[in-house]
């Protein structure tokens, strides 16, 4: 009796693994025919045909024409039915919280955002975001969108199983239950993940990450963070805290970081750190070109003003910016030496000034990189724009669907 149960379970697990494999191949290689799927997957043609028929019944795939053939029947081409299902993605950003509705191809049909504002007490912000997600969900469903669920991308240390924010320096949160308020409000599936890992997942399915099995996704903006994908899998680490690039100590006696340590990369070279340091320069009677970028409003001076002043040819701004990016380049060089990824994908607000950022950063990385180490690593800016984290949060539902091998 026990042996029969085990055999049934094994057959079920094998069937799910086969479905997952084919669904992933359809996402990454479609349009594709059944023979090509069989070749890439190692499955038999009859097995592929059976699973393809099941996907068609579930509205997961569609026929998009036929491959030209040198003889015999032209094989049908299949691809994911991108508009069959949609997901909601939420990016909890320190300045703005963004919400998108995206289809299975990562195409966004609804965008909303709100100023994040005061993050304390946490429930106040959570209630505001829940209310906006409710509006977005109602709009999507009114337009006939079938939703897989809601994905939440939150900065900091996250426990995806419990749904708790263990610690978020940017938000000042410790042990905050972020998942439960959403599950109380919505009956659909809700998944939470660290914002940088959500970003990397967005790249995996819709961006430059499709080209690589091993890559590092680095967020350079208000804060600094990263996520690592190794052998096509998100790397979380033993405690779920991998990717905290911004909290590598660069100066042991450096400025106090919001995490409580001194001299973290984020406290020296992040968007908020550059803003604070630039304002200090101006108070000391320097940085006049930087101040002019903010129309002489000191409180409006931020990292964008520094990049703009450097772009205009201001030597003082360029020297200051180069000194900050030198730290980031040093940290990235260390990671490249350690991991040797195929790609380092840069995201975040800094990449809006890629023309200024990239030459300085590439030079800094080369300076600190071990000779010949990481010689095949490419340093690129992501192409998915400001919505990458929200899009990545939405792709948490896509990832869940693929893990199940279809609609759970």
Buried (B, 14 or more C-beta within 10 A) or exposed (E): EEEEEEEEEEEEEEBBEBBBBBBBBBBBEBBBBBEBBBEBBEBEEEBBBBBBEBBBEEEBBBEEEEEEEEEEEEBBBBBBBBBBBBBBBBBBBBBEBBBBBBBBBBEBBBBBBBEBEEBEEBEEBBEBBBEBBEEBBEBBEEEEBEBBBBBBBBBBBBBBEBBBBBBBBBBBBBEBBBBEBBBEBBEBBBBBBBBBBBBBBBBBBBBBBEEBBBBBBBBBBBBBBBBBBBEEEBBBEEEBBBBBBBBBBBEEEBBEBBBEBBBBBBBBBBBBBBBBBBBEBBEEEBBBBBBBBBEEEEEBBBBBBBBBBBBEEBEBBBEBBBEBBBBBBBBBBBBBBEBEBBBBBBBBBBBBBBEBBBEBBBBBBEEBBEEEEBEEBBBBBBEBEBBBBBBBBBBBBBBBBBEEBBEE
